[in-house]
Amino acid sequence: LANLGLSSLPVATARNFQVSCSLVLA
């Protein structure tokens, strides 16, 4: 479970970053 959390954290961060970039470009 801890390993799953560590592997899903970068995914959530990247998704958050992508949304932020989309808002800035829009």
Gaussian input, Z-matrix of N, CA and C with variables (Angstrom, degrees):
# hf/3-21g

backbone

0 1
 N
 C     1     B1
 C     2     B2     1     A1
 N     3     B3     2     A2     1     D1
 C     4     B4     3     A3     2     D2
 C     5     B5     4     A4     3     D3
 N     6     B6     5     A5     4     D4
 C     7     B7     6     A6     5     D5
 C     8     B8     7     A7     6     D6
 N     9     B9     8     A8     7     D7
 C    10    B10     9     A9     8     D8
 C    11    B11    10    A10     9     D9
 N    12    B12    11    A11    10    D10
 C    13    B13    12    A12    11    D11
 C    14    B14    13    A13    12    D12
 N    15    B15    14    A14    13    D13
 C    16    B16    15    A15    14    D14
 C    17    B17    16    A16    15    D15
 N    18    B18    17    A17    16    D16
 C    19    B19    18    A18    17    D17
 C    20    B20    19    A19    18    D18
 N    21    B21    20    A20    19    D19
 C    22    B22    21    A21    20    D20
 C    23    B23    22    A22    21    D21
 N    24    B24    23    A23    22    D22
 C    25    B25    24    A24    23    D23
 C    26    B26    25    A25    24    D24
 N    27    B27    26    A26    25    D25
 C    28    B28    27    A27    26    D26
 C    29    B29    28    A28    27    D27
 N    30    B30    29    A29    28    D28
 C    31    B31    30    A30    29    D29
 C    32    B32    31    A31    30    D30
 N    33    B33    32    A32    31    D31
 C    34    B34    33    A33    32    D32
 C    35    B35    34    A34    33    D33
 N    36    B36    35    A35    34    D34
 C    37    B37    36    A36    35    D35
 C    38    B38    37    A37    36    D36
 N    39    B39    38    A38    37    D37
 C    40    B40    39    A39    38    D38
 C    41    B41    40    A40    39    D39
 N    42    B42    41    A41    40    D40
 C    43    B43    42    A42    41    D41
 C    44    B44    43    A43    42    D42
 N    45    B45    44    A44    43    D43
 C    46    B46    45    A45    44    D44
 C    47    B47    46    A46    45    D45
 N    48    B48    47    A47    46    D46
 C    49    B49    48    A48    47    D47
 C    50    B50    49    A49    48    D48
 N    51    B51    50    A50    49    D49
 C    52    B52    51    A51    50    D50
 C    53    B53    52    A52    51    D51
 N    54    B54    53    A53    52    D52
 C    55    B55    54    A54    53    D53
 C    56    B56    55    A55    54    D54
 N    57    B57    56    A56    55    D55
 C    58    B58    57    A57    56    D56
 C    59    B59    58    A58    57    D57
 N    60    B60    59    A59    58    D58
 C    61    B61    60    A60    59    D59
 C    62    B62    61    A61    60    D60
 N    63    B63    62    A62    61    D61
 C    64    B64    63    A63    62    D62
 C    65    B65    64    A64    63    D63
 N    66    B66    65    A65    64    D64
 C    67    B67    66    A66    65    D65
 C    68    B68    67    A67    66    D66
 N    69    B69    68    A68    67    D67
 C    70    B70    69    A69    68    D68
 C    71    B71    70    A70    69    D69
 N    72    B72    71    A71    70    D70
 C    73    B73    72    A72    71    D71
 C    74    B74    73    A73    72    D72
 N    75    B75    74    A74    73    D73
 C    76    B76    75    A75    74    D74
 C    77    B77    76    A76    75    D75

   B1=1.4665
   B2=1.5304
   B3=1.3202
   B4=1.4642
   B5=1.5259
   B6=1.3476
   B7=1.4591
   B8=1.5202
   B9=1.3322
   B10=1.4652
   B11=1.5235
   B12=1.3179
   B13=1.4604
   B14=1.5200
   B15=1.3426
   B16=1.4574
   B17=1.5209
   B18=1.3411
   B19=1.4639
   B20=1.5168
   B21=1.3265
   B22=1.4679
   B23=1.5287
   B24=1.3296
   B25=1.4648
   B26=1.5307
   B27=1.3357
   B28=1.4765
   B29=1.5215
   B30=1.3253
   B31=1.4662
   B32=1.5226
   B33=1.3278
   B34=1.4638
   B35=1.5297
   B36=1.3178
   B37=1.4647
   B38=1.5221
   B39=1.3291
   B40=1.4637
   B41=1.5196
   B42=1.3249
   B43=1.4701
   B44=1.5296
   B45=1.3204
   B46=1.4691
   B47=1.5277
   B48=1.3300
   B49=1.4641
   B50=1.5290
   B51=1.3399
   B52=1.4651
   B53=1.5232
   B54=1.3334
   B55=1.4691
   B56=1.5242
   B57=1.3186
   B58=1.4613
   B59=1.5255
   B60=1.3337
   B61=1.4632
   B62=1.5207
   B63=1.3207
   B64=1.4677
   B65=1.5277
   B66=1.3328
   B67=1.4631
   B68=1.5260
   B69=1.3186
   B70=1.4674
   B71=1.5288
   B72=1.3317
   B73=1.4658
   B74=1.5230
   B75=1.3337
   B76=1.4639
   B77=1.5299
   A1=110.76
   A2=116.64
   A3=119.42
   A4=109.73
   A5=115.92
   A6=120.21
   A7=109.97
   A8=116.49
   A9=121.14
   A10=109.98
   A11=116.01
   A12=120.24
   A13=111.19
   A14=116.92
   A15=120.68
   A16=111.05
   A17=116.64
   A18=119.63
   A19=111.10
   A20=117.12
   A21=120.30
   A22=111.06
   A23=117.09
   A24=120.80
   A25=112.05
   A26=119.72
   A27=120.52
   A28=111.97
   A29=116.78
   A30=120.37
   A31=109.65
   A32=116.70
   A33=121.04
   A34=109.98
   A35=116.56
   A36=120.79
   A37=110.60
   A38=116.10
   A39=120.79
   A40=110.28
   A41=116.21
   A42=120.28
   A43=109.81
   A44=116.04
   A45=120.94
   A46=109.94
   A47=115.92
   A48=121.44
   A49=110.38
   A50=116.14
   A51=120.73
   A52=110.41
   A53=116.40
   A54=120.80
   A55=109.83
   A56=116.93
   A57=120.96
   A58=110.24
   A59=116.92
   A60=120.77
   A61=110.17
   A62=116.78
   A63=120.86
   A64=110.07
   A65=116.48
   A66=120.31
   A67=110.52
   A68=116.73
   A69=120.75
   A70=110.17
   A71=116.74
   A72=120.58
   A73=111.10
   A74=116.44
   A75=120.32
   A76=109.34
   D1=-41.01
   D2=179.80
   D3=-65.09
   D4=-39.45
   D5=-179.88
   D6=-65.55
   D7=-37.93
   D8=179.79
   D9=-64.87
   D10=-39.94
   D11=179.70
   D12=-65.53
   D13=-39.95
   D14=-179.55
   D15=-68.25
   D16=-31.95
   D17=-177.23
   D18=-81.61
   D19=-23.78
   D20=-178.85
   D21=-89.83
   D22=-16.61
   D23=-179.35
   D24=-64.21
   D25=-49.04
   D26=178.30
   D27=-61.03
   D28=-32.08
   D29=179.78
   D30=-65.53
   D31=-43.99
   D32=179.76
   D33=-67.13
   D34=-36.93
   D35=179.70
   D36=-66.75
   D37=-43.38
   D38=179.80
   D39=-65.02
   D40=-38.48
   D41=179.97
   D42=-67.19
   D43=-40.59
   D44=178.09
   D45=-62.98
   D46=-41.84
   D47=-179.96
   D48=-64.63
   D49=-39.43
   D50=-179.62
   D51=-65.19
   D52=-41.56
   D53=179.31
   D54=-64.73
   D55=-40.44
   D56=179.96
   D57=-63.91
   D58=-41.78
   D59=178.84
   D60=-64.22
   D61=-39.74
   D62=-179.64
   D63=-63.13
   D64=-40.05
   D65=-179.92
   D66=-67.87
   D67=-37.12
   D68=-179.52
   D69=-69.94
   D70=-42.24
   D71=-179.49
   D72=-70.20
   D73=-28.87
   D74=-178.35
   D75=-85.03

